[in-house]
Amino acid sequence: MGRSSLDSRGRVVIPKELRQKLGLRPDQAVMVEARGEEIVIRPILKAEEFIEELRGCVQGSRIEPSELKQIWGTTHAHH
């Protein structure tokens, strides 16, 4: 954990240690949401990264990775 503060425009700097630990990059898209009294920030994966993360996870699927990529690219708003 690290300490940070809001600037006058509502921006927060994520401490370097957390960015490195989580693999966050400059200009990376993130999802920000409220969970009770907490603010959760999580990375949004690009379609290619999402597909790569799934590679090998589902055995016996009839959907080819390239087909999943096409489905993801045409129906998902965050790519």
KEMAR-712813 format. One record per atom (N, C-alpha, C): residue in three letters; atom name; x, y, z. Coordinates in Angstrom, 3 decimals, always signed. Each point is the difference from the previous one (the first is absolute). Example, Ala and Ser with C-alpha at 12.3 -4.5 7.8 and 13.67 -1.06 7.14 Angstrom:
# residues 2
<r><resn>ala</resn><name>N</name><east>+13.190</east><north>-5.690</north><up>+7.800</up></r>
<r><resn>ala</resn><name>CA</name><east>-0.890</east><north>+1.190</north><up>+0.000</up></r>
<r><resn>ala</resn><name>C</name><east>+0.900</east><north>+1.200</north><up>+0.000</up></r>
<r><resn>ser</resn><name>N</name><east>-0.350</east><north>+1.050</north><up>-0.720</up></r>
<r><resn>ser</resn><name>CA</name><east>+0.820</east><north>+1.190</north><up>+0.060</up></r>
<r><resn>ser</resn><name>C</name><east>-0.770</east><north>+1.090</north><up>+0.730</up></r>
This chain:
# residues 79
<r><resn>met</resn><name>N</name><east>+0.835</east><north>-1.178</north><up>+0.000</up></r>
<r><resn>met</resn><name>CA</name><east>-0.835</east><north>+1.178</north><up>+0.000</up></r>
<r><resn>met</resn><name>C</name><east>+0.876</east><north>+1.235</north><up>+0.000</up></r>
<r><resn>gly</resn><name>N</name><east>-0.535</east><north>+1.072</north><up>-0.486</up></r>
<r><resn>gly</resn><name>CA</name><east>+0.718</east><north>+1.258</north><up>+0.008</up></r>
<r><resn>gly</resn><name>C</name><east>-0.965</east><north>+1.136</north><up>+0.260</up></r>
<r><resn>arg</resn><name>N</name><east>+0.538</east><north>+1.124</north><up>+0.386</up></r>
<r><resn>arg</resn><name>CA</name><east>-0.828</east><north>+1.163</north><up>+0.307</up></r>
<r><resn>arg</resn><name>C</name><east>+0.027</east><north>+0.952</north><up>-1.184</up></r>
<r><resn>ser</resn><name>N</name><east>-1.154</east><north>+0.595</north><up>-0.310</up></r>
<r><resn>ser</resn><name>CA</name><east>-0.117</east><north>+0.961</north><up>-1.082</up></r>
<r><resn>ser</resn><name>C</name><east>-1.056</east><north>+1.014</north><up>+0.390</up></r>
<r><resn>ser</resn><name>N</name><east>-0.238</east><north>+0.985</north><up>-0.842</up></r>
<r><resn>ser</resn><name>CA</name><east>-1.036</east><north>+0.994</north><up>+0.280</up></r>
<r><resn>ser</resn><name>C</name><east>-0.614</east><north>+0.461</north><up>-1.310</up></r>
<r><resn>leu</resn><name>N</name><east>-1.150</east><north>+0.631</north><up>+0.093</up></r>
<r><resn>leu</resn><name>CA</name><east>-0.672</east><north>+0.564</north><up>-1.164</up></r>
<r><resn>leu</resn><name>C</name><east>+0.570</east><north>+1.371</north><up>-0.297</up></r>
<r><resn>asp</resn><name>N</name><east>+0.163</east><north>+0.294</north><up>-1.302</up></r>
<r><resn>asp</resn><name>CA</name><east>+0.387</east><north>+1.367</north><up>-0.335</up></r>
<r><resn>asp</resn><name>C</name><east>-1.272</east><north>+0.809</north><up>-0.263</up></r>
<r><resn>ser</resn><name>N</name><east>+0.148</east><north>+1.252</north><up>-0.392</up></r>
<r><resn>ser</resn><name>CA</name><east>-1.166</east><north>+0.881</north><up>-0.174</up></r>
<r><resn>ser</resn><name>C</name><east>-0.939</east><north>-0.451</north><up>-1.119</up></r>
<r><resn>arg</resn><name>N</name><east>+0.481</east><north>-0.865</north><up>-0.894</up></r>
<r><resn>arg</resn><name>CA</name><east>-0.838</east><north>-0.515</north><up>-1.095</up></r>
<r><resn>arg</resn><name>C</name><east>-0.531</east><north>-1.407</north><up>+0.301</up></r>
<r><resn>gly</resn><name>N</name><east>+0.215</east><north>-0.497</north><up>+1.214</up></r>
<r><resn>gly</resn><name>CA</name><east>-0.511</east><north>-1.311</north><up>+0.389</up></r>
<r><resn>gly</resn><name>C</name><east>+0.886</east><north>-1.163</north><up>-0.399</up></r>
<r><resn>arg</resn><name>N</name><east>+1.214</east><north>+0.265</north><up>-0.426</up></r>
<r><resn>arg</resn><name>CA</name><east>+0.911</east><north>-1.065</north><up>-0.432</up></r>
<r><resn>arg</resn><name>C</name><east>+0.767</east><north>-0.571</north><up>+1.186</up></r>
<r><resn>val</resn><name>N</name><east>+0.313</east><north>-1.298</north><up>-0.103</up></r>
<r><resn>val</resn><name>CA</name><east>+0.776</east><north>-0.705</north><up>+1.019</up></r>
<r><resn>val</resn><name>C</name><east>+1.185</east><north>-0.658</north><up>-0.691</up></r>
<r><resn>val</resn><name>N</name><east>+1.161</east><north>+0.082</north><up>+0.623</up></r>
<r><resn>val</resn><name>CA</name><east>+1.172</east><north>-0.701</north><up>-0.520</up></r>
<r><resn>val</resn><name>C</name><east>+0.061</east><north>-1.355</north><up>+0.699</up></r>
<r><resn>ile</resn><name>N</name><east>+0.043</east><north>-1.075</north><up>-0.799</up></r>
<r><resn>ile</resn><name>CA</name><east>+0.167</east><north>-1.334</north><up>+0.568</up></r>
<r><resn>ile</resn><name>C</name><east>+1.488</east><north>-0.161</north><up>+0.302</up></r>
<r><resn>pro</resn><name>N</name><east>+0.353</east><north>-0.318</north><up>+1.241</up></r>
<r><resn>pro</resn><name>CA</name><east>+1.422</east><north>-0.115</north><up>+0.359</up></r>
<r><resn>pro</resn><name>C</name><east>+0.754</east><north>-0.966</north><up>-0.916</up></r>
<r><resn>lys</resn><name>N</name><east>+1.244</east><north>+0.334</north><up>-0.282</up></r>
<r><resn>lys</resn><name>CA</name><east>+0.845</east><north>-0.753</north><up>-0.921</up></r>
<r><resn>lys</resn><name>C</name><east>+0.048</east><north>-1.489</north><up>+0.352</up></r>
<r><resn>glu</resn><name>N</name><east>+0.114</east><north>-0.310</north><up>+1.286</up></r>
<r><resn>glu</resn><name>CA</name><east>+0.098</east><north>-1.401</north><up>+0.424</up></r>
<r><resn>glu</resn><name>C</name><east>-1.245</east><north>-0.789</north><up>-0.427</up></r>
<r><resn>leu</resn><name>N</name><east>-1.182</east><north>+0.613</north><up>+0.127</up></r>
<r><resn>leu</resn><name>CA</name><east>-1.239</east><north>-0.670</north><up>-0.396</up></r>
<r><resn>leu</resn><name>C</name><east>-0.101</east><north>-0.120</north><up>-1.518</up></r>
<r><resn>arg</resn><name>N</name><east>+0.406</east><north>+1.053</north><up>-0.727</up></r>
<r><resn>arg</resn><name>CA</name><east>-0.020</east><north>-0.064</north><up>-1.467</up></r>
<r><resn>arg</resn><name>C</name><east>+0.892</east><north>-1.132</north><up>-0.494</up></r>
<r><resn>gln</resn><name>N</name><east>+1.186</east><north>-0.118</north><up>+0.583</up></r>
<r><resn>gln</resn><name>CA</name><east>+0.927</east><north>-1.056</north><up>-0.406</up></r>
<r><resn>gln</resn><name>C</name><east>-0.547</east><north>-1.374</north><up>+0.367</up></r>
<r><resn>lys</resn><name>N</name><east>-0.513</east><north>-0.136</north><up>+1.211</up></r>
<r><resn>lys</resn><name>CA</name><east>-0.528</east><north>-1.285</north><up>+0.466</up></r>
<r><resn>lys</resn><name>C</name><east>-1.136</east><north>-0.497</north><up>-0.888</up></r>
<r><resn>leu</resn><name>N</name><east>-0.859</east><north>+0.928</north><up>-0.445</up></r>
<r><resn>leu</resn><name>CA</name><east>-1.164</east><north>-0.356</north><up>-0.801</up></r>
<r><resn>leu</resn><name>C</name><east>+0.239</east><north>+0.096</north><up>-1.507</up></r>
<r><resn>gly</resn><name>N</name><east>+1.193</east><north>+0.447</north><up>-0.392</up></r>
<r><resn>gly</resn><name>CA</name><east>+0.322</east><north>+0.096</north><up>-1.427</up></r>
<r><resn>gly</resn><name>C</name><east>-0.758</east><north>+1.096</north><up>-0.718</up></r>
<r><resn>leu</resn><name>N</name><east>-0.356</east><north>+1.074</north><up>+0.699</up></r>
<r><resn>leu</resn><name>CA</name><east>-0.727</east><north>+1.109</north><up>-0.625</up></r>
<r><resn>leu</resn><name>C</name><east>+0.962</east><north>+0.856</north><up>-0.810</up></r>
<r><resn>arg</resn><name>N</name><east>-0.459</east><north>+0.437</north><up>-1.182</up></r>
<r><resn>arg</resn><name>CA</name><east>+0.826</east><north>+0.787</north><up>-0.905</up></r>
<r><resn>arg</resn><name>C</name><east>-0.590</east><north>+1.389</north><up>-0.204</up></r>
<r><resn>pro</resn><name>N</name><east>+0.819</east><north>+0.980</north><up>-0.382</up></r>
<r><resn>pro</resn><name>CA</name><east>-0.538</east><north>+1.324</north><up>-0.324</up></r>
<r><resn>pro</resn><name>C</name><east>-1.028</east><north>-0.108</north><up>-1.124</up></r>
<r><resn>asp</resn><name>N</name><east>-1.044</east><north>+0.774</north><up>+0.082</up></r>
<r><resn>asp</resn><name>CA</name><east>-1.088</east><north>+0.045</north><up>-0.989</up></r>
<r><resn>asp</resn><name>C</name><east>-0.826</east><north>-1.286</north><up>-0.087</up></r>
<r><resn>gln</resn><name>N</name><east>+0.173</east><north>-0.906</north><up>+0.946</up></r>
<r><resn>gln</resn><name>CA</name><east>-0.807</east><north>-1.222</north><up>+0.017</up></r>
<r><resn>gln</resn><name>C</name><east>-1.407</east><north>+0.330</north><up>+0.474</up></r>
<r><resn>ala</resn><name>N</name><east>-0.992</east><north>-0.569</north><up>-0.663</up></r>
<r><resn>ala</resn><name>CA</name><east>-1.390</east><north>+0.209</north><up>+0.407</up></r>
<r><resn>ala</resn><name>C</name><east>-0.267</east><north>-0.777</north><up>+1.291</up></r>
<r><resn>val</resn><name>N</name><east>-0.735</east><north>+0.623</north><up>+0.916</up></r>
<r><resn>val</resn><name>CA</name><east>-0.369</east><north>-0.648</north><up>+1.252</up></r>
<r><resn>val</resn><name>C</name><east>-1.484</east><north>+0.212</north><up>+0.263</up></r>
<r><resn>met</resn><name>N</name><east>-0.573</east><north>-0.911</north><up>+0.748</up></r>
<r><resn>met</resn><name>CA</name><east>-1.393</east><north>+0.104</north><up>+0.428</up></r>
<r><resn>met</resn><name>C</name><east>+0.031</east><north>+0.502</north><up>+1.443</up></r>
<r><resn>val</resn><name>N</name><east>-0.820</east><north>+1.000</north><up>+0.293</up></r>
<r><resn>val</resn><name>CA</name><east>-0.085</east><north>+0.554</north><up>+1.346</up></r>
<r><resn>val</resn><name>C</name><east>-1.428</east><north>-0.192</north><up>+0.480</up></r>
<r><resn>glu</resn><name>N</name><east>-0.157</east><north>-0.629</north><up>+1.163</up></r>
<r><resn>glu</resn><name>CA</name><east>-1.342</east><north>-0.238</north><up>+0.521</up></r>
<r><resn>glu</resn><name>C</name><east>-0.012</east><north>+0.113</north><up>+1.515</up></r>
<r><resn>ala</resn><name>N</name><east>-1.175</east><north>+0.265</north><up>+0.540</up></r>
<r><resn>ala</resn><name>CA</name><east>-0.175</east><north>+0.074</north><up>+1.449</up></r>
<r><resn>ala</resn><name>C</name><east>-0.530</east><north>-1.336</north><up>+0.495</up></r>
<r><resn>arg</resn><name>N</name><east>+0.588</east><north>-0.480</north><up>+1.086</up></r>
<r><resn>arg</resn><name>CA</name><east>-0.481</east><north>-1.202</north><up>+0.697</up></r>
<r><resn>arg</resn><name>C</name><east>-0.149</east><north>+0.383</north><up>+1.466</up></r>
<r><resn>gly</resn><name>N</name><east>-1.236</east><north>+0.343</north><up>+0.350</up></r>
<r><resn>gly</resn><name>CA</name><east>-0.221</east><north>+0.484</north><up>+1.358</up></r>
<r><resn>gly</resn><name>C</name><east>+0.740</east><north>+1.306</north><up>+0.201</up></r>
<r><resn>glu</resn><name>N</name><east>+0.859</east><north>+0.036</north><up>+0.993</up></r>
<r><resn>glu</resn><name>CA</name><east>+0.793</east><north>+1.198</north><up>+0.300</up></r>
<r><resn>glu</resn><name>C</name><east>+1.374</east><north>-0.019</north><up>-0.672</up></r>
<r><resn>glu</resn><name>N</name><east>+0.239</east><north>-0.947</north><up>-0.898</up></r>
<r><resn>glu</resn><name>CA</name><east>+1.300</east><north>-0.131</north><up>-0.651</up></r>
<r><resn>glu</resn><name>C</name><east>-0.088</east><north>+0.378</north><up>-1.468</up></r>
<r><resn>ile</resn><name>N</name><east>+1.115</east><north>+0.435</north><up>-0.555</up></r>
<r><resn>ile</resn><name>CA</name><east>+0.130</east><north>+0.244</north><up>-1.423</up></r>
<r><resn>ile</resn><name>C</name><east>+0.912</east><north>-1.090</north><up>-0.545</up></r>
<r><resn>val</resn><name>N</name><east>-0.455</east><north>-0.698</north><up>-1.024</up></r>
<r><resn>val</resn><name>CA</name><east>+0.773</east><north>-1.089</north><up>-0.598</up></r>
<r><resn>val</resn><name>C</name><east>+0.430</east><north>+0.442</north><up>-1.390</up></r>
<r><resn>ile</resn><name>N</name><east>+1.284</east><north>-0.137</north><up>-0.278</up></r>
<r><resn>ile</resn><name>CA</name><east>+0.558</east><north>+0.318</north><up>-1.313</up></r>
<r><resn>ile</resn><name>C</name><east>+0.603</east><north>-1.287</north><up>-0.534</up></r>
<r><resn>arg</resn><name>N</name><east>-0.440</east><north>-0.424</north><up>-1.197</up></r>
<r><resn>arg</resn><name>CA</name><east>+0.554</east><north>-1.212</north><up>-0.579</up></r>
<r><resn>arg</resn><name>C</name><east>+0.259</east><north>+0.216</north><up>-1.481</up></r>
<r><resn>pro</resn><name>N</name><east>+1.050</east><north>-0.651</north><up>-0.509</up></r>
<r><resn>pro</resn><name>CA</name><east>+0.342</east><north>+0.184</north><up>-1.407</up></r>
<r><resn>pro</resn><name>C</name><east>-1.053</east><north>-0.594</north><up>-0.916</up></r>
<r><resn>ile</resn><name>N</name><east>-0.188</east><north>+0.632</north><up>-1.146</up></r>
<r><resn>ile</resn><name>CA</name><east>-0.844</east><north>-0.529</north><up>-1.064</up></r>
<r><resn>ile</resn><name>C</name><east>+0.947</east><north>-0.617</north><up>-1.020</up></r>
<r><resn>leu</resn><name>N</name><east>-0.187</east><north>-1.268</north><up>-0.273</up></r>
<r><resn>leu</resn><name>CA</name><east>+0.853</east><north>-0.680</north><up>-0.964</up></r>
<r><resn>leu</resn><name>C</name><east>-0.462</east><north>+0.270</north><up>-1.423</up></r>
<r><resn>lys</resn><name>N</name><east>+0.949</east><north>+0.136</north><up>-0.906</up></r>
<r><resn>lys</resn><name>CA</name><east>-0.319</east><north>+0.061</north><up>-1.416</up></r>
<r><resn>lys</resn><name>C</name><east>-0.449</east><north>-1.393</north><up>-0.417</up></r>
<r><resn>ala</resn><name>N</name><east>-0.741</east><north>-0.101</north><up>-1.089</up></r>
<r><resn>ala</resn><name>CA</name><east>-0.509</east><north>-1.287</north><up>-0.468</up></r>
<r><resn>ala</resn><name>C</name><east>+1.131</east><north>-1.009</north><up>-0.170</up></r>
<r><resn>glu</resn><name>N</name><east>+1.121</east><north>+0.422</north><up>-0.557</up></r>
<r><resn>glu</resn><name>CA</name><east>+1.127</east><north>-0.906</north><up>-0.227</up></r>
<r><resn>glu</resn><name>C</name><east>+0.541</east><north>-0.533</north><up>+1.328</up></r>
<r><resn>glu</resn><name>N</name><east>+0.098</east><north>+0.871</north><up>+1.004</up></r>
<r><resn>glu</resn><name>CA</name><east>+0.487</east><north>-0.422</north><up>+1.312</up></r>
<r><resn>glu</resn><name>C</name><east>-0.988</east><north>-0.957</north><up>+0.657</up></r>
<r><resn>phe</resn><name>N</name><east>-1.284</east><north>+0.287</north><up>-0.143</up></r>
<r><resn>phe</resn><name>CA</name><east>-1.042</east><north>-0.851</north><up>+0.565</up></r>
<r><resn>phe</resn><name>C</name><east>+0.074</east><north>-1.402</north><up>-0.604</up></r>
<r><resn>ile</resn><name>N</name><east>+0.121</east><north>-0.065</north><up>-1.303</up></r>
<r><resn>ile</resn><name>CA</name><east>+0.078</east><north>-1.291</north><up>-0.684</up></r>
<r><resn>ile</resn><name>C</name><east>+1.246</east><north>-0.760</north><up>+0.431</up></r>
<r><resn>glu</resn><name>N</name><east>+1.115</east><north>+0.702</north><up>+0.106</up></r>
<r><resn>glu</resn><name>CA</name><east>+1.238</east><north>-0.647</north><up>+0.426</up></r>
<r><resn>glu</resn><name>C</name><east>-0.137</east><north>-0.553</north><up>+1.424</up></r>
<r><resn>glu</resn><name>N</name><east>-0.685</east><north>+0.742</north><up>+0.879</up></r>
<r><resn>glu</resn><name>CA</name><east>-0.229</east><north>-0.467</north><up>+1.367</up></r>
<r><resn>glu</resn><name>C</name><east>-0.845</east><north>-1.270</north><up>+0.014</up></r>
<r><resn>leu</resn><name>N</name><east>-0.928</east><north>-0.134</north><up>-0.950</up></r>
<r><resn>leu</resn><name>CA</name><east>-0.876</east><north>-1.171</north><up>-0.059</up></r>
<r><resn>leu</resn><name>C</name><east>+0.654</east><north>-1.213</north><up>-0.649</up></r>
<r><resn>arg</resn><name>N</name><east>+1.071</east><north>+0.226</north><up>-0.766</up></r>
<r><resn>arg</resn><name>CA</name><east>+0.622</east><north>-1.085</north><up>-0.752</up></r>
<r><resn>arg</resn><name>C</name><east>+0.328</east><north>-1.170</north><up>+0.933</up></r>
<r><resn>gly</resn><name>N</name><east>-0.533</east><north>-1.174</north><up>-0.353</up></r>
<r><resn>gly</resn><name>CA</name><east>+0.261</east><north>-1.209</north><up>+0.774</up></r>
<r><resn>gly</resn><name>C</name><east>-0.926</east><north>-0.207</north><up>+1.182</up></r>
<r><resn>cys</resn><name>N</name><east>-0.856</east><north>+0.967</north><up>+0.307</up></r>
<r><resn>cys</resn><name>CA</name><east>-0.886</east><north>-0.117</north><up>+1.163</up></r>
<r><resn>cys</resn><name>C</name><east>-1.213</east><north>-0.867</north><up>-0.273</up></r>
<r><resn>val</resn><name>N</name><east>-0.499</east><north>+0.035</north><up>-1.221</up></r>
<r><resn>val</resn><name>CA</name><east>-1.215</east><north>-0.740</north><up>-0.338</up></r>
<r><resn>val</resn><name>C</name><east>+0.384</east><north>-1.123</north><up>-0.950</up></r>
<r><resn>gln</resn><name>N</name><east>-0.140</east><north>-1.219</north><up>+0.469</up></r>
<r><resn>gln</resn><name>CA</name><east>+0.321</east><north>-1.160</north><up>-0.824</up></r>
<r><resn>gln</resn><name>C</name><east>-1.255</east><north>-0.477</north><up>-0.723</up></r>
<r><resn>gly</resn><name>N</name><east>+0.149</east><north>-0.403</north><up>-1.237</up></r>
<r><resn>gly</resn><name>CA</name><east>-1.108</east><north>-0.559</north><up>-0.752</up></r>
<r><resn>gly</resn><name>C</name><east>-0.998</east><north>+1.017</north><up>-0.516</up></r>
<r><resn>ser</resn><name>N</name><east>+0.351</east><north>+1.268</north><up>+0.012</up></r>
<r><resn>ser</resn><name>CA</name><east>-0.909</east><north>+1.026</north><up>-0.500</up></r>
<r><resn>ser</resn><name>C</name><east>-0.095</east><north>-0.082</north><up>-1.516</up></r>
<r><resn>arg</resn><name>N</name><east>-1.175</east><north>+0.271</north><up>-0.530</up></r>
<r><resn>arg</resn><name>CA</name><east>-0.193</east><north>-0.002</north><up>-1.444</up></r>
<r><resn>arg</resn><name>C</name><east>+0.307</east><north>+1.361</north><up>-0.604</up></r>
<r><resn>ile</resn><name>N</name><east>+0.245</east><north>+1.004</north><up>+0.835</up></r>
<r><resn>ile</resn><name>CA</name><east>+0.292</east><north>+1.348</north><up>-0.492</up></r>
<r><resn>ile</resn><name>C</name><east>+1.512</east><north>+0.171</north><up>-0.094</up></r>
<r><resn>glu</resn><name>N</name><east>+0.462</east><north>+0.325</north><up>-1.178</up></r>
<r><resn>glu</resn><name>CA</name><east>+1.428</east><north>+0.256</north><up>-0.221</up></r>
<r><resn>glu</resn><name>C</name><east>+0.363</east><north>+1.360</north><up>+0.578</up></r>
<r><resn>pro</resn><name>N</name><east>+1.251</east><north>+0.168</north><up>+0.475</up></r>
<r><resn>pro</resn><name>CA</name><east>+0.420</east><north>+1.299</north><up>+0.531</up></r>
<r><resn>pro</resn><name>C</name><east>-0.240</east><north>+1.149</north><up>-0.975</up></r>
<r><resn>ser</resn><name>N</name><east>+0.226</east><north>-0.237</north><up>-1.307</up></r>
<r><resn>ser</resn><name>CA</name><east>-0.218</east><north>+1.075</north><up>-0.978</up></r>
<r><resn>ser</resn><name>C</name><east>-1.476</east><north>+0.379</north><up>-0.087</up></r>
<r><resn>glu</resn><name>N</name><east>-0.889</east><north>-0.993</north><up>+0.156</up></r>
<r><resn>glu</resn><name>CA</name><east>-1.433</east><north>+0.280</north><up>-0.022</up></r>
<r><resn>glu</resn><name>C</name><east>-0.401</east><north>+0.782</north><up>+1.252</up></r>
<r><resn>leu</resn><name>N</name><east>+0.561</east><north>-0.381</north><up>+1.143</up></r>
<r><resn>leu</resn><name>CA</name><east>-0.275</east><north>+0.732</north><up>+1.238</up></r>
<r><resn>leu</resn><name>C</name><east>+0.477</east><north>+1.439</north><up>-0.127</up></r>
<r><resn>lys</resn><name>N</name><east>+1.161</east><north>+0.183</north><up>-0.619</up></r>
<r><resn>lys</resn><name>CA</name><east>+0.530</east><north>+1.349</north><up>-0.218</up></r>
<r><resn>lys</resn><name>C</name><east>-0.968</east><north>+0.815</north><up>-0.846</up></r>
<r><resn>gln</resn><name>N</name><east>-0.549</east><north>-0.610</north><up>-1.040</up></r>
<r><resn>gln</resn><name>CA</name><east>-0.957</east><north>+0.698</north><up>-0.864</up></r>
<r><resn>gln</resn><name>C</name><east>-1.268</east><north>+0.354</north><up>+0.786</up></r>
<r><resn>ile</resn><name>N</name><east>-0.499</east><north>-0.946</north><up>+0.786</up></r>
<r><resn>ile</resn><name>CA</name><east>-1.189</east><north>+0.254</north><up>+0.815</up></r>
<r><resn>ile</resn><name>C</name><east>+0.278</east><north>+1.136</north><up>+0.975</up></r>
<r><resn>trp</resn><name>N</name><east>+1.120</east><north>-0.067</north><up>+0.679</up></r>
<r><resn>trp</resn><name>CA</name><east>+0.371</east><north>+1.022</north><up>+0.988</up></r>
<r><resn>trp</resn><name>C</name><east>+0.113</east><north>+1.365</north><up>-0.665</up></r>
<r><resn>gly</resn><name>N</name><east>+0.650</east><north>+0.057</north><up>-1.146</up></r>
<r><resn>gly</resn><name>CA</name><east>+0.239</east><north>+1.276</north><up>-0.686</up></r>
<r><resn>gly</resn><name>C</name><east>-1.253</east><north>+0.650</north><up>-0.543</up></r>
<r><resn>thr</resn><name>N</name><east>-1.016</east><north>-0.781</north><up>-0.295</up></r>
<r><resn>thr</resn><name>CA</name><east>-1.193</east><north>+0.585</north><up>-0.592</up></r>
<r><resn>thr</resn><name>C</name><east>-1.101</east><north>+0.274</north><up>+0.996</up></r>
<r><resn>thr</resn><name>N</name><east>+0.070</east><north>-0.613</north><up>+1.185</up></r>
<r><resn>thr</resn><name>CA</name><east>-1.111</east><north>+0.166</north><up>+0.936</up></r>
<r><resn>thr</resn><name>C</name><east>+0.396</east><north>+0.665</north><up>+1.308</up></r>
<r><resn>his</resn><name>N</name><east>+1.276</east><north>+0.181</north><up>+0.258</up></r>
<r><resn>his</resn><name>CA</name><east>+0.418</east><north>+0.559</north><up>+1.289</up></r>
<r><resn>his</resn><name>C</name><east>+0.354</east><north>+1.472</north><up>-0.161</up></r>
<r><resn>ala</resn><name>N</name><east>-0.491</east><north>+0.800</north><up>+0.918</up></r>
<r><resn>ala</resn><name>CA</name><east>+0.192</east><north>+1.455</north><up>-0.097</up></r>
<r><resn>ala</resn><name>C</name><east>+1.396</east><north>+0.447</north><up>+0.408</up></r>
<r><resn>his</resn><name>N</name><east>+0.752</east><north>-0.816</north><up>+0.767</up></r>
<r><resn>his</resn><name>CA</name><east>+1.305</east><north>+0.414</north><up>+0.529</up></r>
<r><resn>his</resn><name>C</name><east>+1.125</east><north>-0.715</north><up>-0.721</up></r>
<r><resn>his</resn><name>N</name><east>+0.353</east><north>+0.458</north><up>-1.191</up></r>
<r><resn>his</resn><name>CA</name><east>+1.129</east><north>-0.605</north><up>-0.707</up></r>
<r><resn>his</resn><name>C</name><east>+0.819</east><north>+1.067</north><up>-0.651</up></r>
